[in-house]
Amino acid sequence: MVVARRFILRGLVQGVGFRYFTQRAAARHQVLGYVRNLDDGRVETLAQGSDLSVEAFKHDLAAGPRFSRVDHLEETVLEPNGEYVSFRIER
């Protein structure tokens, strides 16, 4: 079953390689979507894939890369769509 989730991460998540970490985690779990920094210091990612893949991806996000700190992870359930064919870093 394909699912889609939007994650907003708060903490020390910018300037620590979080977007690149997220892109590698997405590849590892075969998740499609994007990641981007928000102007207020948070990171947003949209993930689409199998329910198990997205859950494993979420687990990696909560841990974050070395030197990061995730204080809060907000999850929103979305309707999956065919819009994403890869996982990209958005500026």
Summary of the structure (lengths in Angstrom):
residues: 91
radius of gyration: 11.8
end to end distance: 29.9
largest distance: 34.5
contacts: 273
relative contact order: 0.35
helix: 27%
strand: 43%
